[in-house]
């Protein structure tokens, strides 16, 4: 009986130690990633009709009011586009962009097509590869968490704007509000302007597309690059 009590005491002590260690690990997570994921998932849950899954591409996507999308992969080993921002291509092409000049490692141009019974427009896609590691994720939230766990620095918090942003390389980001409805824009797409301008884009001709040029250090204090930015109010 005494031996049984000793064994039970040892087991309980181990459980307490392991539980304490587990709590310590939880508090050591990257706060920007933890809080950013919470804000992003809250947004997606509030607008479930905006979320979709592309079986062929193994990508989750969140659609924005004028047709743009933010996408993230189910498995980082599935393809080279673990993150993607999808823009309507026609406004850029009409403003002089030659899509054949863009770096194909970072940009894709997809002509209009029908996918899963849905008619899709011409699309300009900014891609970003995080890794080629095999991941087995369970749902959209787990998929995004697994990507950011591989590179937590891709999630940042902008205190002045009360926005989080997921970065897709230097100068590219998808911003989303910490709390929906507290600012004029719930979501924002930011594209590095330099590559697009070098490929023939005349920024002045983008008028009416929703994109505007923000000059680094003047209109935009968060980036060292001039960016083309478009904001969205979810509804």
VENVEN-V639639 format. One record per pair of residues at least 12 apart in sequence whose ideal C-beta (glycine too) atoms are under 8 Angstrom apart, sorted by sequence separation. I is the first residue (numbers start at 1). J is the second residue. D is the distance in whole Angstrom. If there is no record, write none. Layout:
BEGIN
I&J&D + I&J&D
END
This chain:
BEGIN
50&62&5 + 51&63&8 + 59&71&5 + 60&72&5 + 71&83&7 + 72&84&8 + 110&122&7 + 135&147&8 + 154&166&6 + 155&167&8 + 163&175&5 + 164&176&6 + 175&187&7 + 176&188&8 + 214&226&7 + 50&63&5 + 59&72&7 + 60&73&8 + 70&83&8 + 71&84&4 + 109&122&7 + 110&123&4 + 154&167&5 + 163&176&7 + 164&177&8 + 174&187&7 + 175&188&4 + 213&226&6 + 214&227&5 + 50&64&8 + 57&71&8 + 59&73&5 + 60&74&7 + 70&84&8 + 71&85&8 + 109&123&7 + 153&167&8 + 161&175&8 + 163&177&6 + 164&178&6 + 174&188&7 + 175&189&8 + 213&227&8 + 214&228&8 + 47&62&8 + 58&73&6 + 59&74&7 + 69&84&8 + 70&85&6 + 71&86&6 + 108&123&8 + 109&124&6 + 110&125&6 + 162&177&7 + 163&178&6 + 174&189&6 + 175&190&7 + 213&228&6 + 214&229&5 + 57&73&8 + 58&74&5 + 69&85&7 + 70&86&8 + 108&124&8 + 109&125&7 + 162&178&5 + 174&190&8 + 212&228&7 + 213&229&8 + 54&71&8 + 58&75&6 + 68&85&7 + 69&86&4 + 107&124&7 + 108&125&4 + 130&147&5 + 133&150&6 + 158&175&7 + 162&179&7 + 173&190&5 + 211&228&5 + 212&229&6 + 44&62&6 + 68&86&6 + 107&125&7 + 148&166&8 + 172&190&7 + 211&229&7 + 212&230&7 + 43&62&8 + 68&87&5 + 107&126&6 + 108&127&6 + 131&150&5 + 171&190&8 + 172&191&6 + 211&230&5 + 58&78&4 + 68&88&7 + 89&109&6 + 106&126&7 + 107&127&7 + 130&150&6 + 131&151&8 + 162&182&7 + 163&183&8 + 171&191&8 + 172&192&6 + 191&211&8 + 193&213&6 + 210&230&4 + 53&74&8 + 57&78&8 + 58&79&7 + 67&88&6 + 89&110&8 + 106&127&6 + 130&151&6 + 157&178&8 + 162&183&7 + 171&192&3 + 209&230&8 + 210&231&8 + 57&79&7 + 59&81&7 + 66&88&7 + 106&128&8 + 161&183&7 + 170&192&7 + 206&228&7 + 169&192&8 + 171&194&8 + 57&81&8 + 130&154&7 + 190&214&8 + 59&84&7 + 61&86&8 + 99&124&7 + 163&188&7 + 165&190&8 + 203&228&7 + 81&108&8 + 97&124&8 + 93&122&7 + 90&121&7 + 194&225&7 + 89&121&7 + 90&122&6 + 92&124&6 + 193&225&7 + 194&226&7 + 196&228&7 + 88&121&6 + 89&122&4 + 190&223&7 + 192&225&5 + 193&226&4 + 88&122&7 + 89&123&5 + 192&226&8 + 193&227&6 + 88&123&7 + 89&124&4 + 192&227&6 + 193&228&5 + 87&123&7 + 88&124&7 + 191&227&6 + 86&123&5 + 87&124&5 + 190&227&5 + 191&228&5 + 86&124&8 + 87&125&7 + 190&228&7 + 191&229&8 + 86&125&5 + 87&126&8 + 190&229&5 + 85&125&7 + 128&168&4 + 189&229&7 + 84&125&5 + 85&126&5 + 127&168&8 + 128&169&5 + 188&229&6 + 189&230&5 + 84&126&7 + 126&168&6 + 188&230&7 + 84&127&5 + 188&231&5 + 189&232&8 + 81&125&7 + 83&127&7 + 84&128&7 + 128&172&7 + 187&231&7 + 188&232&7 + 83&128&4 + 187&232&4 + 81&127&4 + 82&128&6 + 126&172&6 + 185&231&3 + 186&232&6 + 80&127&7 + 81&128&7 + 82&129&6 + 83&130&7 + 184&231&7 + 185&232&6 + 186&233&6 + 187&234&7 + 81&129&7 + 82&130&4 + 185&233&6 + 186&234&4 + 80&129&5 + 82&131&7 + 184&233&7 + 171&223&6 + 171&224&8 + 67&121&7 + 76&130&6 + 171&225&4 + 180&234&7 + 76&131&5 + 77&132&5 + 170&225&7 + 76&132&7 + 77&133&6 + 171&227&6 + 76&133&5 + 77&134&4 + 76&134&8 + 77&135&7 + 56&115&8 + 75&134&7 + 76&135&5 + 75&135&5 + 54&115&7 + 55&116&8 + 74&135&8 + 75&136&7 + 160&221&8 + 161&222&8 + 54&116&8 + 75&137&7 + 74&137&5 + 106&169&7 + 83&147&7 + 158&222&6 + 82&147&6 + 126&191&7 + 72&140&8 + 75&143&8 + 74&143&5 + 73&143&7 + 76&146&8 + 72&143&6 + 76&147&6 + 83&154&8 + 72&144&5 + 73&147&7 + 76&150&7 + 72&147&6 + 60&140&4 + 60&143&6 + 83&166&7 + 85&168&6 + 60&144&8 + 84&168&8 + 83&168&5 + 53&140&8 + 85&172&7 + 107&195&8 + 51&140&7 + 85&174&6 + 106&195&8 + 103&195&7 + 102&195&7 + 102&196&8 + 44&140&7 + 70&166&8 + 101&198&7 + 102&199&5 + 101&199&4 + 97&196&6 + 101&200&7 + 41&141&5 + 99&199&7 + 98&199&5 + 87&189&7 + 97&199&6 + 98&200&4 + 41&144&8 + 97&200&5 + 37&141&7 + 40&144&7 + 70&174&5 + 85&189&6 + 87&191&8 + 92&196&7 + 96&200&4 + 97&201&4 + 96&201&5 + 85&191&8 + 95&201&6 + 96&202&4 + 37&144&7 + 95&202&5 + 37&145&6 + 95&203&7 + 92&201&6 + 96&205&6 + 95&205&4 + 37&148&7 + 94&205&7 + 95&206&5 + 36&148&8 + 92&206&7 + 95&209&8 + 33&148&5 + 91&206&6 + 33&149&8 + 70&187&8 + 91&208&7 + 92&209&8 + 37&155&8 + 91&209&4 + 33&152&5 + 36&155&5 + 70&189&8 + 32&152&7 + 91&211&7 + 36&157&7 + 68&189&6 + 88&209&8 + 30&152&4 + 33&155&5 + 35&157&7 + 32&155&5 + 64&187&6 + 32&156&6 + 40&164&7 + 30&155&7 + 32&157&5 + 39&164&6 + 64&189&8 + 31&157&8 + 40&166&8 + 36&164&4 + 35&164&7 + 36&166&8 + 32&164&7 + 43&176&6 + 43&177&8 + 46&180&7 + 40&176&6 + 39&176&6 + 43&180&6 + 39&177&7 + 42&180&7 + 39&178&5 + 39&179&7 + 35&178&8 + 43&186&7 + 43&187&8 + 66&210&6 + 68&230&7 + 68&232&8 + 66&232&7 + 65&232&5 + 64&232&5 + 65&233&7 + 65&234&7 + 64&234&8 + 65&235&7 + 50&234&8 + 47&234&6 + 46&234&8 + 43&234&7
END
